[in-house]
Amino acid sequence: MKKKVVIVFATIACLIVVGVGSLLFMFRHQYAAAQSVKQVGDKMYTMTYEGDYGLEEFLEQGGATSPKDIAAFVCNHLFYGLVSPNATSSEFGCSFITTKDKDGNVLTGRNFDWPDCKSPIVVVHTHPDKGYASVSTSCIFFLGFSNDWQPKEMSDKMSLIAAIYAPLDGMNEKGLVIADLVAGDHTKTAQHTGRTNITTTSAIRVLLDKAANVKEALTLLESFDMHSDIDYSHHLAISDATGRSVVVEWVDDKMLVAESPLCTNHYLAESRLKDYSIYSEDSHRRYDSMKQMRDSLSTMSPNDVVESIRRVASKDMTRWSVVFDSKTLTATYYQYADFGKAYSTTVK
C-alpha cells in the first residue's frame, strides 16, 4: 500500500503575542482551534475549527497544483505570512469497503496503511461558515512533525490547523464519505484544461465542504484540473447516505468512474490499466478478502465491517482504521490494527 502527501510547516514561532488585541482578533478562529486540541488516544489528537478557513478564496485564486502551493496559501491566508511553508511526501496505502446494515443504514470501513508508521494523527472537526460540517483524519507526520511530537506549546497546536487542507479520509454531515488510496502505479496526474487546479488532498476538503452525495461530488471533481499530490496515481473512494459508492481514477489525465463498494490499490475503472497495480498481489488479496465477506452476507453490521477491515489490516502497516456511519454520523477509530480499543466521535 503506498503513499501520501501534504503540507509541512517549517516553523511556527510565537504566532500570537498574548495581550495584543489586534492579533488576538486576527487569529481568533485559529486560537480557538488550538485551544480545542485534546489527546484522545496513543498519539491521537482531536481539533475543532469553527469559522472560515479560506476555502472559497483558495478556489478563487486558482486552487493549487502541488502541496507547496497549498502550504503557501495556508501560510498566507490563515497565518498572514507569519510562517514559512515547505512540502514533503511519503508512502501509504489503504483498504475501503461500503455496505448497508439490516436497516438500510450505510456503513463504510477504511484502513490507512503506511510502512512502520508511528506518527501522531489528528481527527479534525470543521464547521465552516459556508459548507457542511465534517470530521476528517490527517497523519501529521506529513505536516512535518516527528514521531515524538506532542502539542506542548500553543505554536504546536496552531500548526495543526494545516491539517484542514490535508485530509486523507473523512465524512460530512450529509453522510458523504471520502478516502484517498493509491491507484496502482507511479504515473502522476496533471490535467491542464484551464479549469481551477486542485490536488488530491485539497479535493477531499472541497468535497467534504461542498458535496452532499456522490453525484454532487463527481460534478465537482469534473470542474477541476486534478494534480497528484505526489508522483503516484491516486483514486478517491466515495460513498454517500443512499448507499452509492464509486471509485474515481485518472488515466492518461482523464477522469474515470467505477461503481464499486470496494477499493484497495489497483485500478478499477474501465481503461487500459484496469486491474493493474505494482502492488498487484497484495492489493488483490485485500480486495478479494473484503469482497468474499461482503458477498457472503446480505447485510453487514458495524461489527461485520470492523471484521472485514481487520482481516486486511497489519500491525506493521495499518496506522488507523475507521468505520463511518452515514446515519448516526459517527466515526469510530482503531489504531495500529488493535480493534479492541475504539475512539468514537460524531459530526456535529
N, C-alpha and C positions, 0 to 999 in steps of 0.2 A: 504494500500500500504505500502511497507515496506522497505527497508534497504540498506545501502551502507557503504562505507569504506573510507579510504585511508591513506594518508601519513600525519604525524604530525611532524612538526619540533619543538622540544622543545624550542630552542632559536637560533636566528641567530644574533649574535652581531658583529657589525663592520666588515663586510666581506671584505671591500676594504679600504685601507688606501690611501686617495687621495694624489697624488704626488709620489707614489711609482710605478715606471714604470713597473716593473715586475708583480706586482699584477694587475695593470690595463690591461696589455696584457693577463694575465692568465684568468681574468674574463671579457674580452671584450664583449663576447656574453651575459653573464649574466647581465653585467652593462647596455648594450644597451636595453635588455629586461626590466629591471627595469625602465629605463628612459621612456619606451613606455607606462607604466601603466597610464591609464586615467579612470576617473569616467564617466560613460555614463548613469547612472540611479540611482535609490534609492538602495544603497548598491550593485551596479553593476559596475564592472570594466572590462577593456579590457587590454590585454597584447599581445605583438608580440615578438616571439623568432625567430631570424634568425640564421641559422647555426646548427652545430652538438650539440645534447644533449645526445649522447651516446647510442642510441637505439641498434646499432649493437653490441656494447660492452656488453650491458645488456643481449642480447640473447646469445652471445658467451660465457659468463661466467655462463650460465646455466639458466638465467631468474630468476624467484622468485616464491616462494610458499606462500608468505604472504605479507601484506602491510609493515611489518617490514623489510623484505628483500629489498623491493623497496626503502623504506626510506634510508636504509643503502647504497644502490647503488647510489641513487641521491646525498646523502651527500658526498660520497667518490669520485664520478666521476665529478659532477658539481661543488662541493664546496671543493674538495680536502681534505676532512676530517676535515674541519674547523667548521662544525656544527654537532649537535648530533641528531640522529633520534629517533623517537618513533612512535607508531601507535595506532589507535583507530578505532572505528566503531560506527554506529548508524543505525536508521531505515529510510527507504524511500519506495516509491512506484511510479508507473507511468502508463501512457497510451500511445499507439503508433498506428498510422494509416498511411498507404501509399496508394496513389491513383494517378490518372492522370487527367490533365485538358483537355479541348476540343482540344488542340493542341498536345496531347500526352506527355506533359511535366510531369515529376514525382514530386509529392509533398508529403512530409512526415511531419506529425504533432506529437508532443510529449509533454506530461505533466510530470514534475518531482514533485512528491509529497513527503512531509515529515512532520510529525506532528508538527504544530506550528513553522515551520522553518522561522526564520527571519535572517538567516545568509547571509553575503555578498556572491556574486558569481563572478566568473571571466570567461570571454569569452576569450579563448586563441587561438591566431593565431600562427601557427607554419610553418616555411619554412625550413625544414631540408635540409642538403647538399645532402643526399641520401634518397629520398622518396617524397611523394606527400604533397603539401601544404594542410592545413586543418584548420577548425575552430572547437573548442570543448568547452564544458562547464564543469566547476568544481564548486562544493559548498565548499567554503573554511573553513566552519565550520569543515569539515573533515580533513582540513590541520592543525587544532589546533588553529584557531583564534576564538576569541569571537564574539558574535553578534554585538558588538560595534566597532569592528576593523576598522581602517582606515589606508591607506598606507601613513602615515606621514613621516616616516623615510626611507632612502634608504634600510636599512636592512629589513624593512617590505615588500618593493617592490621586493627585491631579493628573499624573501621566497616564493613569488607567483610562482616562476619557478617550484616548486614542482608540481604544477597543471598540468604540461605537462604529467606526468605519472598518473594523477588521473582524466581522463575524464569520465563523466557519459553519454555523448552523443556527437555527432559531425558529420561533413560532410567533405569529402576531395574534391580536385579539379576535381576528376573524377565523382563526384556526388554520391559516396558511403556514405550512412548514417547508423549510428550505435547508438543504445541506450541500456542501461542496465536496466533491470527490475527484480524484484524478481519473481521467478517462482511459488512458492506456498507452500513451507514448510521450515523446519529448517535443511534439510539434506545438509551437506557440501560436495561439490565436491572435491575429492583429487585423481587424477589419478597418477599412478606410473608405467609407462611403459618404462622409460628410455629416453623419449623424453625431449626436453627443457621445463622447467617449466614456467608457466605463470599464472597470476591472472586475475580476471575479468576485472579490470580497465586497467591493462597494456596490456591486449589483445585488448582493444579498441584502445589504442595508436598504437599498431603494425598494426592493420587492417587499420586504417586511413592513416598510413605512407606507407603501402605496397600493399594494395589491391585496384584494380580498379573497381571490380564488385563483386557480390555475390559469383560467382564461385570461384574466387581467394580467397575471404575471407574464404570460407568453407575449401578450400585446406590448407590454413594457419592454421586455427583452428585445423584441424586434425593432424597437425605436432607437436602440443604442448600437454603437460600434464596440464590440467586445474585444478586450485585450487581456490576455492571460496575465495573472499576477506574476508568474514565473515562467521559465522556459519548459513548461509542461502543458499538455492539454488537460482541460478540466471538463467535468459535466456537473450540472446542477440537478439534484433530485428534488422535485417539488410536489407536495400533496396539499389537498385542501379538505375542508369540513364535509364536502359531499362524497369524499372517497376517491375522487380522481387523483391519479398520481402519474407524473411524467418525468422523463429524464431529458434534459436539454443538452445538446452537444454541438460542437463547432468542428466541421470537417471541411478542409480547403476554404476556411474562412466563411463558411456558410452555416447558418443556424439550422439544426435538425432537431426534431422532437420524436421521442419514442414513448408511447403509452406503456408504462411499466410500474408495477408496485415494488420492484426490487432494483437495487443498484449496488455495484461494487466498483471494480476498477478496469473494466473492459467496455468497449464501445457497444452500444445497444441499438442505436438508430440505424435505419436502412442506409447504408453507404458502403463504399469500398473497404471501410475499416470495421464493419460490423463483426462483433465477437473478438476482435483483435485486442491484444494487450501485451506489453512487455512483461507484465506480471501475470500472464495468462493462467498458469496452473493454479496459483493461489487465489486469484480473483474468481475464477470459475468455481473453485471448490467452495468458497464462501457463498457465492451466488446460489449454487445448487443446494447447499445445506439449508439456506433460508427458504428457497423455493419448495423443497421437499416438505418442510414442516408446514409452510403456508398452504400448500395444495392438499395436505392430509387433513386439514381442519376446515370446517365450513365457516367458522368464525374463530377469532382469537381473542383471548382475554389479555389484560395487561401482563399477567404472568407468562402467558404464551409468547408474547412479543419479547419480554425480557429473556426468556429461554432461547428464542431464535437468535438473538444477537449475542447471548452468552456463548452459544456453540461456536461462533466465529470470532470471538474475542481472544485476545492474547495478553498474558501478564507482562510480556516484554514489549508489546506494541500498542495496546489499547490505553490511551491516556484517559478518555472518558467515554461513557455510554450514556445515552439519554433516551427516554421514552416520552414523546409528546402526545397529549390527549387533546384532540381538537374540540371536544365538547366542554370538558371541565377547564380547558386552557392550562393544564398542569404539565410542568416539565419535571421529570424525575431522573436525577443524575446518579450514576455509579462511577467510581474511579478505579483505574488500574485493574479492570476485569474482576473486581470484587463486588459481586451482586448481592452480598449480604448486608451491605451498608448503602443507604439511599439518602439523597437530599432532594426534597421536593420544593418547588416554587410555582407560583401562578402568575400568569399575565393579568395585571390588574386593570 
